[in-house]
Structures are given as C-alpha cells and as structure tokens.
Amino acid sequence: MRVIQPALYSSVILFSVLPSGYSAPLADEQLIRQQESQRAREAQLTPPVHDVRLSSKNVISEQIDFPDEIPCFAIRQVTLQPREKLPHWLPLQKLADQATGHCLGGKGINALMSVLQNRLVNHGYVTTRILAPKQNLNSGKLTLIILPGTVRHVKFTPQSGRYVSLLNSFPAKPGARLDLRDIEQGLENLCKYPGKTDHSLLEIIRHNQSANEGDRYASHG
C-alpha cells in the first residue's frame, strides 16, 4: 500500500496539468487571429504612401578631364556671378576652380559648365542655368553667369478640388528659387487631402517675360 499510494497521487497531479497544457495552443491561435485582424484593419485605415519624388540624385563624376584644344586660352581665374543668388554651401566655386591652370577652348568651357549645371540639378535647382557671356579670355579670367530659376506664380487648374489650399500645399512662394524639393513637398501635401484620387499632375510653364521665370500649375484629382 505504501508503494502504490504515491503513484496514485502522481497520476492525479499529471491528469490535472495535461488539460491546461493542451488548451494553450488554441488560445495562441485565437490571439494570432486577433492580431492579424487588427493589422488588416489598420492597413485599410492607413492611406497608402505615395512616392512623389520627381527625380533621384544621380552619382555623377565631378572630376573634369579637360580636352586638349587649339586654339585655347590659359585660365588663371574663374568667377561665378552673382554668387549670392545661391546658398553658400553649394561648392560651385570649388568645382569651377578646376579650370584654373588649364588651357581651355570651347569644349573645355562647356565641360566645366556641364559639371556646374549637373550639381545645381542634383540639389533641386532644375531651372537655374549656368551661362557664359561674351568676354575676352586673353586676360586669363573666365566669367560664368548664374541665372536663377524662380517661381512666378503657383496656380491650380479649374479641375482641381475645391478644398485644396495653395497656402498649405506648396512651400515655394512667388519670387523664390524654384527648388525640386519644394515641388515634391507640395505633391506630398496634395496626397494628404481627403478624397484625393491617385493622381496629382504638375506642369511647369516657362514665362515669356523671363528666361528662367516659370508658372507652376497643379491639378489635384
């Protein structure tokens, strides 16, 4: 009797533990289903994230290999005017100084201007231009003109939604430098309007009175 009795108690204890152990997977499955349902509801309520980036930065070599040309002009100094029209942190002058000490002809000057232009575009100044005015290069001084692209007007087309606000949509204001990042921010803001469909169209129209002054027309569907 003394040997059998502990075994009986063990079987009773084991019997009381097993049912709760087998019921645990069922509870876990219910919890998983609840979590999946919750995630599905959140996905339906969360608006899709629209990629409004109009362009990505391209990795372009800025080391200029100037060609040998005849005739050419020995360049001692490159001046960018007016330099204050752009942010001071743009390394345009550093890029332009690559021409110092080289004998440049038309192809070399164009190569320098292309590198400067590409840097402007990569920073979002897609309508700002680098120009080479008529000048006497016998002095060894090369002058390049920065012609800033600015915003003249920001308008919505008649087909745009009635509740779209220009004030809150586009960061750039008339007279400001046209920056691609501001346009992307404006498109992102348009995507947040209630009832918006999946298309927002933007058109930049060059103004006739200035080579680098443009109107921006946005259509919010």
N, C-alpha and C positions, 0 to 999 in steps of 0.2 A: 504493500500500500504506500509506503514511503517513497518508492521509486516511481510509481505511476502518477502520483499526485502532481509533482512538478511539471510533468509532461502535459497533463491536462490543462494546467494554468497557462503553459506556453501556447498551446493551441488556441485557447480563448483569446489571449492577447494578440496573437497573429491574425486571427479572424477579425478582430476589431480594427486592425491597421489596414488591411488589404482593401476594403471598400473605398476608403478615402483616397488611397493611392491610385486606384483605377479611375476615380471620378475627376482627378486633376486634369488629364488631357482634354476632357470635354469642356472644362472651364476655360482652359487655354485657347481652345478653338473658338469659343464664344467671344473671348477677348480679342482675338485676332480679327474675327469678322467685324466686330465693332470698330476696331481701329481702321480697317480697310474701308468701311462705310464712311467713317469720319473723314478720311483722306479723300475719298471720292467726292464728298460734299464740298470740302474745301477747294478741290480742284475746279468744281463747277462754279463756285462763287468767286474764285480768283481770276481776274481778267488776264488774258494772255499777254506776255511780254513781247512787245514789237521791237524788232531791230531797226532803228531809224537811222543808223549810221549811213551817211551818203557815200563815204569812202573810208578806206583804212590807210594808215600811214605806210608808205612803201619805203623799204630799205634801199636807198639809192646811194651809190658811192659819190662822195663829195670831194674826192681827190682828183684834181683835174690834170689830165695828161695833155698839155698844150702841144698842138702840132707845129712842125717847122714850116714857116711860110715866107714867101718872098712876093711882094715887099712886106715888111713888118716894122713895128715901132717898139723901141725899148721902153718898157713901162717901169717908172720909178715910184708911182703912187696911184692908188685907185680911190676915188672919192664917191661916196653914195650921198645923194641929195634928194629930198630933205630927210636926213636920217631920223629926225624926231617924229616922223609920221608913223613909225612902227615901234613896238615895245623894245626897250633897251636890251632885253635878254636874248633877242634874236641875234645869232652870231653872223650876221650878214657881212660885216666888215672883215671879220676873220676869214671868211670864205673868199671875199674879194681880194684880200691881201696875197692870195696865192699867185696872182698875176704879177706881183712885184718881182722885178729881176728877169722877167721873160720878155722876149720879143714877139709881140702879138700882131697878127693880121686879122682879117675879118672872121675867119674860123675860130681863132683863139678867143676873140672877144665874145662871139656867140656862145662858145662853150662855157665861158665864165658866167654869162647872163643866164644860161640854162640851169646851171647849178644854183644860182641865187633864186631863180624863179621856182625851181622844184622845192627849195627849202620853204619858201613862202606858202606854196600849195600844201605841203605837209603839215604846216602849222595852221591851216584852215583859211588862209587869206587867198582864196581861189580867184578873186577878181583883181587883186593887186598886181601891177605889172612893173617889170624892170625894162627901162628903155635906154638906148644910147643916143644922145643928141649929137648933132653935128659939132665937131670940135677939131682942134689942131693937136694931133698926138705927137708932133715933133718935140713938144716940151716934156714928154715922158709922163704926162698926167692924163689919166683916163677918168672921165666923169660919167657915172651912170645915174639915171633919174629913177626914183621910186615914185610910181603913180598909184596912190592908194585907191583901192576899190571901196566905195562907200554905199550905204543904203540910202536911197532917196525916199521911198515910200514902202510901207508894208500894208497890203490890202488883201481882203478876202473877196473871192468871186461871188456873184449873186447867188450861186448854187450852194454856198456854204450854209452850215447850220445857223439858226437864229440865235443860239445861246453861246456862240463861240466869241470869246473876248480877245481882241488884239492886244490889250494891255497885259494880259496874263499869259498869252501864248508865246510870243516871241521876245527874247531878251534884247535883241538889237533894236535900236531906235533910229529914226531918220538922222542921217549925218554921221552915224557910227561906221567904223570899218566893217565891211562885210566879212564875217567870220563863219566858216562852215560849222563850227561847234555851236554857235548860236542858232543856226538853222536846224541842226539836229535836235537841240534842246526844244526848239519850238515845235517840231514834229512830234517829239515825245510828249509834250504838253497836250497837243491835239489828241493823241491817242487816249488820254485820260478822260476825255469828255464823255458823259453818259450818253448812251445810244449811238455811239460812234460806230460806223461800219469799218471794214478792214481796209479802207483806202484814204489816204491823205495825199493830195497832189501839190507839188510846189513847183513854181516856174519863176526863174529869174529873168527879167526882161531888161536889157540894156537901155538906158535912157538916151535919147537922141542928143541932148544938150551937153553931155559929158561922156568921154570915152570910158570912164570907169565908175559911172554912177548908175545904179540899177534899181528898178522896182521889183518887189517880190510879191507874187500873187499866190495865195494858198487856197486850196479847195478842200473843205472838210466835209467828208461824206457822212 
